[in-house]
Amino acid sequence: MSEPDLHEEPSPDPDQRPTADELLYRLQQQKTAAQFGYFALKNESLPELLQEAVRLSALGVGATQAKYMEHLGNGQGFLVAAGVGWKEGVVGRARVGDDLESPAGYAFHTKQAVISNHLANEERFRTPALLVEHGIMRALNVIIRTEQKPYGVLEVDSPNDGKFDEADVAFMESFASILGVAIQREERSAKLREAVRHQEVLTQEASHRVKNSLTLVAGLLSMQARASGNDDVSRALRDAGHRVQTVAAVHDKLWRNNQIKSINLDAFVADLCEQLQASAPGTSVKCSGDSVEIGTDQAVTIGLLVNELVTNAIKYAYDQQGGKVDVAIKRNGTGSVRLVVEDRGKGLPENFDPASRESLGVRLITSLCNQLETVPDWQRTNPGTRFVIDFAPASDNTDVLHPM
């Protein structure tokens, strides 16, 4: 088949002045194109953008039907992915051939617009069955593409007499250019979303494995504690196991709740308090407070701190009959967060001085407070002890020291 003349009608004489109606028509097209450009800037939904494109393109050229045909590749032709004016069941299902003997196929492969103003007498192309079924008399096809690749064809159709011309081609190509960029943007966004999802899966898997490894270490420490014949060594091993298990609890909460950078502090501490109570029958450990979102690194530090304080209260504040330990998390008006751990037990020793204490627990508490950039405050409440710190919550994992 010889190469067809794509533009059936000759171009207008450049010296011929347009009529007032023609000027009004072209001005309306410019407004419509500008309207679509504004819509494309503020809307990131590709299906909505495609549907608005076919609606406005039909309106702009006075057509009753329009469609976006997505190129499927591999000899599958085009899919009518968006459209207006078609019978039910066409959009999203109907397919059109993409060979050179169809107007849309020729536009796609040659990357040129195709005008067919007399489809009944058309000798250059065959008329697609979809157009025959709807009584279409004329059609205009423009390709949607970027410098990288073609995506499909935008087509306007009409069952009425009239002519599409070069000005209509320019109008349609403005829509096609915007759609090409939008489709490419959606492709890149999809790839980025997939990369982010992949990264999240890797992070969750790593957190899960860290949690399992820490749980294993805690179990080994517990076994060593039971096997040790020395009470001091056994106690030290159990304490170490509890600290390791606290860090494991943070990772467990991360991978189970799809949290990577931040964690809900009050929920995390409440879970920790439940675990501590379960390990100390007869002691009530209650947590209350405000909802606070903090970075996960900071949560590990606070978790270790709460574990140490509550464990000390269980061990030293009460006799074997147990008692009550309250943990509270409160927001301050200054934007900081206050952590309070309080008991109603024996109270602090008369000569208690945290700066000079050689106890591993006190040294660890002081070190953890240093990481939170705060100073621990032990208060005598007669009866009992209240521990208080104020710290600035970190919203992510940046600039937060890792706990010892």
C-alpha positions as CSV (number, residue, x, y, z in Angstrom):
1,M,0.0,0.0,0.0
2,S,1.4,3.4,-1.0
3,E,1.9,5.9,1.9
4,P,-1.3,7.8,2.5
5,D,-1.7,11.5,2.5
6,L,-2.3,12.1,6.2
7,H,-4.1,15.4,5.9
8,E,-7.0,15.0,3.6
9,E,-7.9,18.7,3.5
10,P,-5.4,21.4,2.3
11,S,-4.1,23.9,4.8
12,P,-5.9,27.2,5.0
13,D,-4.6,30.1,3.0
14,P,-2.3,32.1,5.4
15,D,-3.5,35.4,3.9
16,Q,-7.2,34.6,4.5
17,R,-8.5,36.4,7.5
18,P,-10.4,34.2,10.0
19,T,-14.1,35.1,10.7
20,A,-15.3,36.4,14.0
21,D,-16.9,33.0,14.7
22,E,-13.6,31.3,13.9
23,L,-11.7,33.6,16.3
24,L,-14.2,32.9,19.0
25,Y,-13.9,29.2,18.4
26,R,-10.1,29.3,18.6
27,L,-10.2,31.5,21.7
28,Q,-12.5,28.9,23.4
29,Q,-10.0,26.2,22.5
30,Q,-7.2,28.1,24.2
31,K,-9.3,28.5,27.3
32,T,-10.2,24.8,27.3
33,A,-6.5,23.9,26.9
34,A,-5.6,26.2,29.7
35,Q,-8.3,24.7,31.9
36,F,-6.9,21.2,31.3
37,G,-3.4,22.3,32.0
38,Y,-4.5,23.7,35.4
39,F,-6.4,20.5,36.1
40,A,-3.3,18.4,35.3
41,L,-1.1,20.4,37.6
42,K,-3.3,19.9,40.7
43,N,-4.5,16.4,40.0
44,E,-2.2,13.4,40.4
45,S,-4.8,10.7,39.6
46,L,-4.0,9.4,36.1
47,P,-7.5,7.8,35.5
48,E,-9.2,11.1,36.4
49,L,-6.7,13.0,34.2
50,L,-7.4,10.8,31.2
51,Q,-11.1,11.1,31.6
52,E,-11.0,14.8,31.9
53,A,-8.7,14.9,28.8
54,V,-11.2,13.1,26.6
55,R,-14.1,15.2,27.9
56,L,-12.4,18.5,27.3
57,S,-10.9,17.5,24.0
58,A,-14.3,16.5,22.7
59,L,-15.7,19.8,24.0
60,G,-12.9,21.8,22.4
61,V,-13.4,20.6,18.9
62,G,-17.2,20.2,19.0
63,A,-17.1,16.4,18.9
64,T,-19.6,14.1,20.4
65,Q,-17.2,11.3,21.2
66,A,-13.5,11.0,22.3
67,K,-11.3,8.3,23.7
68,Y,-7.9,7.6,24.9
69,M,-6.5,4.4,23.5
70,E,-3.7,2.7,25.5
71,H,-1.2,0.8,23.4
72,L,-0.9,-2.7,24.8
73,G,1.9,-4.0,22.6
74,N,2.7,-7.6,21.5
75,G,0.1,-7.4,18.7
76,Q,-2.8,-6.8,21.2
77,G,-3.7,-3.4,19.6
78,F,-5.2,-0.6,21.7
79,L,-7.5,-0.7,24.7
80,V,-10.1,2.1,25.0
81,A,-9.0,3.1,28.5
82,A,-11.0,6.3,28.8
83,G,-13.8,7.8,26.8
84,V,-17.0,9.9,26.5
85,G,-20.0,9.4,24.3
86,W,-19.6,5.6,23.8
87,K,-22.1,2.9,24.5
88,E,-21.9,1.1,27.8
89,G,-19.2,-1.6,27.9
90,V,-16.8,0.2,25.5
91,V,-14.5,2.0,27.9
92,G,-12.2,-0.3,29.7
93,R,-13.0,-3.3,27.4
94,A,-13.1,-2.5,23.7
95,R,-9.9,-2.9,21.6
96,V,-8.9,-1.3,18.3
97,G,-6.2,-2.6,15.9
98,D,-2.8,-0.9,15.9
99,D,-1.7,-1.8,12.3
100,L,-0.8,0.8,9.7
101,E,-4.2,0.3,8.0
102,S,-6.1,1.9,10.9
103,P,-6.0,5.6,11.6
104,A,-5.0,5.2,15.2
105,G,-2.3,2.6,14.3
106,Y,-0.8,4.8,11.6
107,A,-0.7,7.8,13.9
108,F,1.0,5.7,16.6
109,H,3.7,4.2,14.4
110,T,4.5,7.3,12.3
111,K,4.1,9.7,15.2
112,Q,2.0,12.0,13.1
113,A,-1.6,13.3,13.5
114,V,-4.2,11.8,11.2
115,I,-7.3,13.6,10.0
116,S,-10.2,11.7,8.4
117,N,-13.1,14.0,7.6
118,H,-15.0,11.5,5.3
119,L,-14.7,8.0,6.8
120,A,-17.5,6.7,4.5
121,N,-15.4,7.5,1.5
122,E,-12.0,6.8,3.1
123,E,-9.6,4.9,0.9
124,R,-6.4,5.4,2.9
125,F,-7.5,3.4,6.0
126,R,-10.1,0.9,6.9
127,T,-12.8,2.3,9.3
128,P,-12.6,0.5,12.7
129,A,-15.7,-1.5,13.5
130,L,-16.2,0.6,16.7
131,L,-16.6,3.8,14.7
132,V,-19.0,2.1,12.2
133,E,-21.1,0.8,15.1
134,H,-21.5,4.4,16.4
135,G,-22.1,6.0,13.0
136,I,-18.9,8.1,13.2
137,M,-18.3,10.2,10.0
138,R,-15.0,11.9,10.9
139,A,-12.1,11.4,13.3
140,L,-8.9,13.1,14.4
141,N,-6.0,11.1,16.0
142,V,-2.9,12.4,17.7
143,I,-0.2,10.3,19.4
144,I,0.6,10.6,23.2
145,R,4.3,10.2,23.8
146,T,7.4,11.6,25.4
147,E,11.0,11.6,24.1
148,Q,11.4,8.1,25.7
149,K,8.4,6.2,24.3
150,P,4.9,6.4,22.8
151,Y,2.0,5.5,25.1
152,G,-1.2,5.6,23.0
153,V,-3.5,7.7,20.9
154,L,-6.0,10.5,21.8
155,E,-8.9,10.5,19.3
156,V,-12.0,12.7,18.8
157,D,-14.9,11.5,16.7
158,S,-18.2,12.9,15.4
159,P,-21.2,11.5,13.6
160,N,-21.9,14.9,12.1
161,D,-20.7,16.7,9.0
162,G,-17.9,19.2,9.4
163,K,-14.1,19.3,9.2
164,F,-11.2,18.9,11.6
165,D,-8.3,21.1,10.6
166,E,-4.7,21.9,11.5
167,A,-5.8,24.2,14.3
168,D,-7.7,21.3,15.8
169,V,-4.6,19.2,15.5
170,A,-2.6,21.8,17.4
171,F,-5.3,21.9,20.1
172,M,-5.3,18.1,20.4
173,E,-1.5,17.9,20.5
174,S,-1.4,20.2,23.5
175,F,-3.6,17.7,25.4
176,A,-1.5,14.8,24.1
177,S,1.7,16.5,25.4
178,I,0.3,17.0,28.9
179,L,-0.9,13.4,29.0
180,G,2.4,12.1,27.9
181,V,4.2,13.8,30.7
182,A,1.4,12.7,33.2
183,I,1.7,9.1,32.1
184,Q,5.5,9.2,32.4
185,R,5.1,10.8,35.8
186,E,2.8,8.0,36.9
187,E,5.2,5.4,35.7
188,R,8.1,6.9,37.6
189,S,5.9,7.3,40.7
190,A,4.9,3.6,40.5
191,K,8.6,2.6,40.3
192,L,9.3,4.9,43.2
193,R,6.5,3.4,45.3
194,E,7.6,-0.1,44.5
195,A,11.2,0.8,45.5
196,V,9.9,2.3,48.8
197,R,7.7,-0.8,49.4
198,H,10.7,-3.0,48.8
199,Q,12.8,-0.9,51.2
200,E,10.1,-1.1,53.8
201,V,10.0,-4.9,53.4
202,L,13.7,-5.2,53.8
203,T,13.7,-2.9,56.9
204,Q,10.9,-4.9,58.5
205,E,12.6,-8.2,57.7
206,A,15.9,-6.8,59.2
207,S,14.0,-5.6,62.3
208,H,12.3,-9.0,62.6
209,R,15.6,-10.8,62.4
210,V,17.2,-8.5,65.0
211,K,14.3,-9.1,67.3
212,N,14.6,-12.9,66.9
213,S,18.3,-12.7,67.5
214,L,17.9,-10.6,70.6
215,T,15.2,-12.9,71.9
216,L,17.6,-15.8,71.4
217,V,20.4,-14.0,73.3
218,A,17.9,-13.2,76.2
219,G,17.0,-16.9,76.3
220,L,20.6,-17.9,76.5
221,L,21.2,-15.5,79.3
222,S,18.2,-16.9,81.2
223,M,19.6,-20.4,80.8
224,Q,23.0,-19.3,82.1
225,A,21.3,-17.6,85.1
226,R,19.5,-20.8,86.0
227,A,22.6,-22.9,85.6
228,S,24.8,-20.6,87.6
229,G,25.6,-21.6,91.2
230,N,26.4,-18.1,92.2
231,D,23.4,-16.0,93.3
232,D,25.0,-12.7,92.3
233,V,26.0,-14.0,88.9
234,S,22.6,-15.5,88.4
235,R,20.9,-12.2,89.2
236,A,23.2,-10.2,86.9
237,L,22.5,-12.6,84.0
238,R,18.7,-12.3,84.6
239,D,19.0,-8.5,84.6
240,A,21.0,-8.5,81.4
241,G,18.4,-10.8,79.8
242,H,15.6,-8.4,80.7
243,R,17.5,-5.5,79.2
244,V,18.1,-7.4,76.0
245,Q,14.4,-8.5,75.9
246,T,13.4,-4.8,76.2
247,V,15.3,-3.9,73.0
248,A,13.8,-7.0,71.3
249,A,10.3,-5.7,72.2
250,V,10.9,-2.5,70.2
251,H,11.9,-4.4,67.1
252,D,8.9,-6.7,67.6
253,K,6.6,-3.7,67.6
254,L,8.2,-2.2,64.5
255,W,7.9,-5.1,62.2
256,R,4.4,-6.0,63.4
257,N,3.0,-2.5,62.9
258,N,4.9,-1.5,59.8
259,Q,6.7,1.2,61.8
260,I,10.2,2.1,60.6
261,K,11.3,5.5,62.0
262,S,8.8,6.2,64.8
263,I,6.7,4.5,67.4
264,N,3.9,5.4,69.7
265,L,5.6,5.7,73.1
266,D,2.7,5.3,75.4
267,A,1.5,2.1,73.7
268,F,5.0,0.7,73.7
269,V,5.6,1.5,77.4
270,A,2.2,0.0,78.3
271,D,3.1,-3.2,76.6
272,L,6.4,-3.2,78.4
273,C,4.7,-2.7,81.7
274,E,2.4,-5.7,81.0
275,Q,5.5,-7.8,80.4
276,L,7.2,-6.6,83.6
277,Q,4.0,-7.3,85.7
278,A,3.8,-10.8,84.2
279,S,7.3,-11.5,85.4
280,A,6.6,-10.3,89.0
281,P,3.4,-11.9,90.4
282,G,1.9,-9.9,93.2
283,T,3.1,-6.6,91.8
284,S,0.8,-4.2,89.9
285,V,2.5,-2.2,87.1
286,K,0.2,0.4,85.5
287,C,1.0,2.8,82.7
288,S,-1.0,5.9,81.8
289,G,-0.4,9.1,79.8
290,D,-0.6,11.0,76.6
291,S,-0.1,9.7,73.1
292,V,3.5,10.6,72.0
293,E,5.2,9.7,68.7
294,I,9.0,9.4,69.0
295,G,11.9,8.0,67.0
296,T,12.6,4.3,67.4
297,D,16.2,4.8,68.6
298,Q,14.9,7.1,71.4
299,A,12.2,4.5,72.2
300,V,14.8,1.9,72.9
301,T,16.5,4.2,75.3
302,I,13.3,5.0,77.2
303,G,12.3,1.3,77.1
304,L,15.6,0.3,78.8
305,L,15.1,3.1,81.3
306,V,11.5,2.1,82.2
307,N,12.7,-1.5,82.4
308,E,15.5,-0.6,84.8
309,L,13.3,1.6,87.0
310,V,10.3,-0.7,87.3
311,T,12.6,-3.7,87.9
312,N,14.4,-1.8,90.7
313,A,11.0,-0.9,92.3
314,I,9.8,-4.5,92.1
315,K,13.1,-5.7,93.7
316,Y,13.7,-3.1,96.4
317,A,10.6,-1.1,97.1
318,Y,8.4,-3.9,98.4
319,D,8.7,-7.1,100.4
320,Q,7.7,-10.4,98.9
321,Q,4.0,-9.5,99.0
322,G,4.5,-7.0,96.3
323,G,2.9,-3.6,95.7
324,K,2.1,-1.0,93.0
325,V,4.3,0.7,90.5
326,D,2.9,3.6,88.3
327,V,4.4,4.7,85.1
328,A,3.2,8.0,83.5
329,I,4.0,9.7,80.2
330,K,2.8,13.3,80.0
331,R,3.2,16.1,77.5
332,N,4.5,19.4,78.9
333,G,3.4,22.8,77.7
334,T,6.9,23.5,76.5
335,G,6.8,20.6,74.0
336,S,8.9,18.3,76.1
337,V,7.7,15.0,77.6
338,R,7.7,14.0,81.2
339,L,8.3,10.4,82.3
340,V,7.4,9.5,85.9
341,V,8.0,6.1,87.6
342,E,6.6,6.0,91.1
343,D,6.1,3.4,93.9
344,R,4.8,3.5,97.5
345,G,7.4,1.3,98.9
346,K,10.4,1.6,101.3
347,G,11.8,4.7,99.8
348,L,15.4,5.7,99.0
349,P,18.2,5.0,101.5
350,E,19.1,8.0,103.7
351,N,22.5,8.3,102.2
352,F,21.4,7.8,98.6
353,D,23.5,9.8,96.1
354,P,23.2,8.8,92.4
355,A,26.4,10.6,91.6
356,S,28.5,8.4,93.8
357,R,26.6,5.1,93.5
358,E,28.5,2.1,92.2
359,S,25.4,0.1,91.4
360,L,25.3,-1.0,87.8
361,G,21.6,-0.2,87.7
362,V,22.1,3.4,88.8
363,R,25.0,3.9,86.4
364,L,22.9,2.5,83.6
365,I,20.0,4.8,84.4
366,T,22.3,7.8,84.5
367,S,23.8,6.9,81.2
368,L,20.4,6.4,79.6
369,C,19.3,9.8,80.8
370,N,22.5,11.3,79.4
371,Q,21.5,9.9,76.0
372,L,18.1,11.6,76.3
373,E,20.0,14.9,77.3
374,T,18.2,15.1,80.6
375,V,19.0,14.9,84.3
376,P,17.4,12.2,86.5
377,D,15.5,13.4,89.5
378,W,14.9,10.9,92.3
379,Q,12.3,12.2,94.8
380,R,11.3,10.9,98.3
381,T,7.5,10.7,98.5
382,N,7.1,9.3,102.0
383,P,6.3,6.5,101.5
384,G,8.0,5.5,98.3
385,T,10.1,7.0,95.5
386,R,9.3,9.0,92.5
387,F,11.6,9.2,89.5
388,V,11.1,12.1,87.0
389,I,12.8,13.2,83.8
390,D,11.8,15.7,81.1
391,F,13.1,15.1,77.6
392,A,12.5,16.4,74.1
393,P,10.8,13.8,71.9
394,A,12.7,12.9,68.7
395,S,10.4,12.5,65.7
396,D,12.8,10.2,63.7
397,N,16.0,8.3,64.0
398,T,18.3,11.3,63.2
399,D,20.7,12.7,65.8
400,V,19.7,10.2,68.5
401,L,22.4,8.2,70.2
402,H,22.1,4.5,70.3
403,P,21.7,3.0,73.8
404,M,24.4,1.0,75.5
